[in-house]
């Protein structure tokens, strides 16, 4: 199961993206009878929020959000027009903010950045069920 959403990059696109992610997981649970834990739902919305926020902050123009579910995971992919690959910053206990990429990498089972012909695609994978093999236990 896979869906794609075009977000216009305005002030409401982050909340819209979180709503789309929640609705997608509800549909996966209902239609595909997949076990979607509350933890998976929360982490998916967190990752969507962080990735779309970064895109909105650093890349002008539209954002594409793709959600793909397997029997075990949900893949969250965000495309933007900026070809610059993001990098997590060095640990700094005094830094306020700018921890989004660190958070995403900490909760995701897998994380990948791929350059596209225009811009880049960032993908994070979240386990649908709690238990062994989850990024956080």
Secondary structure, DSSP 8 states (H G I E B T S, - for coil): -EEEEEE--STTHHHHHHHHHHHHHHHHHHHH-----HHHHHHHHHHHHHHHHHHHHHS-S-EEEEEEE-SSEEEEEEEES-----------TT--S--HHHHHHHH-SEEEEEE-SSSEEEEEEEESS-STT-S--
